[in-house]
Amino acid sequence: LNSKIFKFFYNTMIQKRSYLVIICLFYFFLVFYLVFLLDYRLKENFYGSINIIPFYKCFKFIFNYEDLTISNKLSFLKEFFGNIILLFPFAKALEIVLRKKLTFKKKCFYIFTTSFSIEFSQYIFNLGTMEVDDIILNFSGGVLGVYLLNFYNKSFKV
């Protein structure tokens, strides 16, 4: 009887882990799609450029707020919050796929490296502007995800 119970729970855990891995792989594909394959990226003729002035777009948005159209305002907000949300679950998804617990330092390293790689790839392949803002916002979102998940785990003793 104990053997059957153990096998049931073991198989359930394996099945649950398989679902989590599939969800994480879907997330990685979704990030790749959003960053590189969206229609507007392939149709428009971007010329790789670099913006190294931190929060240039943010200041431009704030100081020109009255002159911007609603469409421009929504576009800025979508890009701003989209960059934060993009890597929010990244560290946890990476742990699930790699099957190992990562230190906070390693999580930060992987989040930063991924964010930088995304921006650098956009520049190299002329799919957008390499912006330091995006790197900062992606990194901030990833680290925020790590902190909120840790808070959740401690609060609910998961």
JOWO-V50625 format. One line per field, one symbol per residue. ss: DSSP state (A for helix, B for strand, O for the rest). psi: psi as a letter, one per 20 degrees, with the letter a starting at -180 (. if undefined). burial: + if it has 24 or more other C-alpha atoms within 12 Angstrom, else -. A space follows every 10 residues. Layout:
BEGIN
ss: ???
psi: ???
burial: ???
END
This chain:
BEGIN
ss: OAAAAAAAAA AAAAAAAAAA AAAAAAAAAA AAAAAAAOAA AAAOOOOOBB BOOOOAAAAA AAAOAAAOOA AAAAAAAAAA AAAAAAOOOA AAAAAAAAOO OOOAAAAAAA AAAAAAAAAA AAAAOOOOBB BAAAAAAAAA AAAAAAAAAA AAAAAOOO
psi: ghgggggghg hggggghggg gggghggggg ggghhhiqgh hhgqnqpprp ojopkghghg ggijghiqrh ghghgghggg hhhghgjgjg gghggggikq pqrggggggh gggggghggh hhggjljapo phgggggggg gghgggghgg ggghhjl.
burial: ---------- ---------- ---+--++-- +--+++---- ---------+ ------+--- ---------- --------++ --++++++++ +++++++--- ------++-+ ++-+++++++ +++---++++ ++++++++++ ++++++---- --------
END
